[in-house]
């Protein structure tokens, strides 16, 4: 007996069930990763840009940055090391506190972040074009509500 498997769509599993929201979100993030890789943004991944975007202009201690982005201090430190090696951030020791390290975005980091933001705007325009601007605006608002909820 020949069994033809039904081709899965992006929103349903191979057995026809709706995929859980985290799976759908992961698939959107895969599109983000592919776009970032294709754009060759100084070899940085979207996770690096999450740190760059959350870093205030005046800089921030690594421990505070880790808390802000929901990472351990050790993981954040590894990301910072990569960003320092690429010239995207600098790390300074504040006077009077030799144990703290403050991370500050460099001009190269600002330029890379601007490029990433432009790339993400183009990708979001593509998504909005696929589902319509009103539905996409609703989608973004729902995500924002869930994040701040």
C-alpha positions in Angstrom: 0.0 0.0 0.0 1.3 3.4 -1.0 1.0 6.0 1.7 1.5 9.6 0.7 2.7 11.8 3.5 0.9 15.1 3.7 3.4 17.9 3.4 3.5 19.9 6.6 2.8 23.6 6.5 4.7 26.1 8.6 1.8 26.2 11.1 0.8 22.6 11.5 2.7 19.4 12.5 3.0 16.4 10.2 -0.1 14.9 11.9 -2.2 18.0 11.1 -2.2 19.4 14.6 -1.5 23.1 15.2 2.0 23.6 16.4 2.6 25.0 19.8 3.3 28.8 19.9 7.0 28.3 21.0 7.6 26.1 17.9 6.1 28.8 15.7 8.2 31.5 17.4 11.3 29.4 16.9 10.5 29.1 13.2 10.3 32.9 12.9 13.6 33.2 14.8 15.1 30.8 12.3 14.1 33.3 9.6 15.8 36.0 11.6 19.0 33.9 11.9 19.0 33.1 8.2 18.6 36.8 7.3 21.4 37.8 9.6 23.7 35.2 8.3 22.9 36.2 4.7 23.6 39.8 5.5 27.0 39.0 7.1 26.7 41.4 10.0 30.3 41.2 11.1 29.8 37.5 12.0 27.4 38.4 14.8 24.3 36.4 15.6 20.9 37.8 16.6 21.7 36.9 20.2 24.7 39.3 20.1 22.4 42.0 18.9 20.1 41.4 21.8 22.9 42.4 24.1 23.9 45.4 21.9 20.3 46.6 21.8 19.8 46.4 25.5 23.1 48.1 26.3 22.4 51.8 27.3 24.5 54.5 25.7 26.4 55.2 29.0 27.2 51.5 29.4 26.3 49.0 32.0 27.9 46.5 34.4 28.0 42.9 33.0 25.9 41.6 35.9 23.2 44.2 35.3 23.2 43.5 31.5 23.0 39.7 32.2 19.9 40.3 34.4 18.3 42.6 31.8 18.6 40.1 29.0 17.9 37.0 31.1 21.3 35.4 31.0 23.7 34.1 33.6 26.7 36.4 34.3 29.0 33.8 32.9 27.1 33.4 29.6 26.8 37.2 29.3 30.5 37.5 29.9 31.2 35.1 27.1 29.0 37.1 24.7 30.8 40.3 25.8 34.2 38.7 25.2 33.0 37.9 21.6 31.8 41.5 21.1 35.0 42.9 22.5 37.1 40.8 20.1 35.0 42.1 17.2 35.4 45.7 18.4 31.7 46.2 19.0 32.0 46.9 22.7 34.7 48.0 25.2 35.0 47.0 28.8 36.1 49.5 31.4 36.8 49.2 35.1 35.1 52.1 36.9 37.3 54.1 39.3 37.1 52.9 42.9 35.5 49.6 42.0 38.1 47.2 40.5 35.8 44.2 40.7 33.1 45.7 38.4 33.4 45.8 34.6 31.3 48.3 32.6 30.4 47.4 29.0 30.1 50.3 26.5 29.1 50.1 22.9 31.7 51.3 20.4 31.0 53.1 17.1 31.4 49.8 15.3 28.8 48.3 17.7 26.4 51.2 16.9 26.9 50.7 13.2 26.4 47.0 13.4 23.2 47.5 15.5 21.9 50.0 13.0 22.5 47.5 10.2 20.7 44.8 12.2 17.8 47.0 12.9 17.4 47.9 9.2 17.5 44.2 8.3 14.9 43.4 10.9 12.7 46.3 9.7 12.9 44.8 6.1 12.1 41.3 7.5 9.1 42.6 9.4 7.9 44.5 6.3 8.0 41.2 4.5 6.0 39.5 7.3 3.5 42.4 7.2 3.2 42.0 3.5 2.5 38.3 3.9 -0.4 38.7 6.4 -1.3 42.4 5.9 -0.3 45.4 7.8 -3.3 45.4 10.2 -2.9 41.8 11.2 0.8 42.2 11.6 0.3 45.3 13.8 -2.1 43.3 16.0 0.5 40.5 16.2 3.2 42.9 17.3 0.8 44.4 19.9 -0.1 41.0 21.3 3.5 40.1 21.6 4.3 43.4 23.4 1.3 42.8 25.7 2.6 39.3 26.6 6.1 40.6 27.2 5.0 43.4 29.5 2.1 41.4 31.0 
